[in-house]
Amino acid sequence: MVTTVLVDRVRTTLEHLGAHSSLDEVMDLCPELTWNQVFLAIDHLSRTGTVRVTVGADRTYRVQTVHPTGG
């Protein structure tokens, strides 16, 4: 189970980073969290449609926050 505190910490970091951020960038800005905690939070955010995870040509995982469009 992913705690709200972990999810909020990772979401705030992703919003601060802006555009497509690498998983390593997120890890660097969350030194108090383990790789597993960050991964689980990103997995949760992805499943709820809050972020989008892609793999770049260099096989680097990129994470982007998803902003709902009005309409």
Phi, psi and omega in degrees: 000132180267128181280154180300324181298315179296314181297316180296320180297313181291318179299316179299319178296316180296320178295324178293320182289331178086229187311202183300114179252145177280157177300324178296322178297319178296315179300318181297328181269358177233059186296340180280352180255148175279166177302317180299318180296317179295315180300314180296321178294317179294321177300314179298313180297325178292317181293334179267001177080015181277329178227162175239132179249130178228165176245125180282172179301331179272012179064029176264131177286130179242141181236136180224135175288146180253125179256123181297143178264141179282151177148000000 
